């Protein structure tokens, strides 16, 4: 399976961001990517009012992104915001192609490091695993990375590849935590972890809204780094073998052996 990680820097303008998506998706498809992954908050960066930005999955932004995915014959996964039942929104990973159009709503909200995501974002509940060419793809978003139970649950539900979009807040030690946690979750779940983050903005945003550190990366089911970008906006295209998850689960059967 050939997967592209499109490390971009989102702006507050969702239509300008859709142009970034279109450009990056075309480049990824030209390199033979089957799955094209974008970061959390691809639709619009954090630090702006999210209510006016949010749209349902059948709204114009998500519909146009699906049209791009269909045109390029890829599965596209990108962060957006959808309306919640209260005055908040949901932090959603759109998963879309010719035959699938659905969203995973972030379960673990980033109420940490002085930021309170739950003030404006409502938590999701269901986990999401979709099948593509016989391979289970699980979905996760940013702060979810700190919760190994989600990743083992996705593996239990058939995921061999877990795709995570992030807008990982910068700060002392945060890049090191990012790299450690991506590899750790791969080992926990004996799955591939494909982690695509926002690149840092040219100018720091106001307040403590998470932006990005870059360093999007892919870890194999044994925790080895299979590919990684630097800090700047860039494209990483990697070939992965989903069968390696079966090899890891046979060699290191942590999913079968666990007691808690």
N, C-alpha and C positions, 0 to 999 in steps of 0.2 A: 504494500500500500504506500503510495506516494502522498505525503502530507506537506502542505505549505503553511508556514507561520508568518503572518504579515504583521510585523511590528511597526505600528504607526503611532502618531501623536494626534489624538482627537482634539478638535476645537469645540467651542460652544455651538457651532453651526452644523446642524445634522445633515444638511444638504451638501455642504462642502465636504463633510466626512464621508458621505456616500460617494462622492467623486474620488476620494482617496481609496475607498473600497473597490470601486470599479477599476481604477488603475492597477492596484495591487493584484486583484483577482485575475485580470487579463495577463499579467506577468506570470503569475503562478500557473495558470492554465497552459500558457505557452511552454512551460517547463514540465508539463505532464502531470501536474498535481491532480489528485482525485478528491482530496479533502482540503479545503482552504480555511484556515483559522484566523480570526481577528480577535483583538483583546476585548476585555470587559469595557463597557462605556464607549464602544466604537461609535454609537449613535451621537453621543455628546459627552464631553468631559465632565467630571465632577467639578463642583465649585460654582455651578449655575443652577437656577431653579429647574427642577426636573419635571414638575407637573406639566408645564407648557410644552415640554419636549416629548413626553411620553405618547405613544400610540399603541393601539392593539395590534395583534399579529396580522390582522387583515387590513391594516392601515397602509398608507402610501409608501412609507419608508421601507417597511418590511416587505411589502409587495414588490417594490422595485429591486430590493436586494435579491429576492427570489428570482426575479426575471434575469438578473445578472448570472445567478448560479445555473439556471436552466440554459442560458445562452452558452455558457462555458462548460456545461456538462460536468459540474462539480457539486459536491456537498459543501455548503458554506455555513460557517458557524461564527456568529458575531454578537457582541454585547449590545443590548438596547434597553430601553425602559418602557414598560407597559403599565397602563393604569391599574391601580388596586381598587378594592371595594371602598376603602376609606379615602382620606385626602392624600394618601401617600401613593407611591408608584411601586412597581416591582422591578428588581434588577434581573434582567432576563438574558439568557443566551439563546439567540435564535438559531435553530438548526433547520436548514432549508435546502431543497433540491427539487427535481421534477416530481418526486413521489412523496416527499416528506416536507411538512411545514409546521413546526411546533417549537415550543420554548421550554427551557428549564429556568425556573425562578430560583435565584440564590437563596439557599437555606440559612447559612450562617452570615449574619450581618456584621459589618465592621464597626463594632462599638469598642474601639481600642485606640491606643496612641492619641487620645484626645479628640477623636472623631466619632460622631454618633450617627452612623448610617440609618439606624432604625427610626430616627426622627422623621425622615422623609421617605424611607423605603420599607415596605412590608415584607416579611419573610415568606419564602416559598415553603412548600412541604414535600411534594412528591419528588422522588429521584427520577432521572431520565436516562435510559439506555436505548439507543436505536441501533438497528442492524443495517450495515452497509456491506454489500458483497460478502455476506456471511460472517462479518466481523462485528461484534458488539462495541459500540462507541458510547462511553459514558460522558456525562457533562458535569462540570464543576466551575465555580467562579471564585477567584481571588481568595478571600478569607477562608473559604471552604478548605483551602490547602492546609490549614492548621488543624484539621479534624480528620484523623485517620479513619475513623469509623465510616465516614461517607465513602471513602475510597474502597474499603473492604466490602461495603454494602454493594457498591457498583460492580465490583468483581463477582460477588455472589449472584448478582442479577445478570451476569453474562458479559460484562465489559472486559475486553482484553486491551483496549486502548481507552484511556481517560483523557479527555480534552478539557483544559482549563484556560479560561480567559481571565486576564487580570489587569488591574490598574493599581499596581503595587506601590504603596506610598514609600517615598524615599526617606532616608534618615540613617543614623549611625547603625551599622550592622544589618541593615535591611536587605541589601543585595546578598550578603552571606546567608541570611535566613531563607531567602527565596531559593537559592541554589540548594541548600541543605534540604529544605522541605520538599522540593520537587523530587529529588532523588529518594528521600525517605518514603514518600507516598508511593513511589514506584515499587520499592521493596516491600512495604506494608501489604500492598494489593497484588504483588507479582503481576503487574500490568505495565504497559507502556504509559507514560505520562507525557502529554504534549502540552506545554505551558507557554502560552503566548501573552506577552505583556505589552503595555503601552511603553513607548519610548518617552524619555523625559521631555517636557516642554522646553522651548528655548528660554522663556521667561517663567520663573516660579509663580505659581498661582497664589491667590490671596488665601489667608487662613491656612487650615491644615487638611484641606481636601486632598485625598490620595491622587497622585498623577501617574507616575511610572518611573521605573528604574531601568527598563529595557532588559537585556540579557534573557530574552526568550530562549527556551531550551527544551530538549527532548531527552528523557531518561528511559532506558530500557528496563525490563522487569527485574534485572539484577542490580539496578541502581546506577548503571554506568551512563555517563553523558554521551549521547549519540549525536548531538549537534547543538550549537549554541551561537547566538548573536552577541554583539556588543551592545552599547548603550543607544546608538543612533537608529533612526528609522531604517528598516532593512527587511529583506525577505530571506527566509531560510526554507529550503526545500529538502526534505529527507525521505529516504526509503526505509520503511520499517517492515519487519516480519512479525505479524501478529501471532504466529505459531510459537514465537519465543516465550509468550506468556504461558503456553502449555508446558514448555520445557522447564521454565522457572517453577511452576506449580508442582511439577513432578520432583524436581531436585530439592526445592525448599517449600514443602507443603504447609506453609504457615496458615493458610486459610482453613485447611483440614485439621490442623493440629491445635488451633487456638482453643482456649477454655473460657474466655470472657468475650 
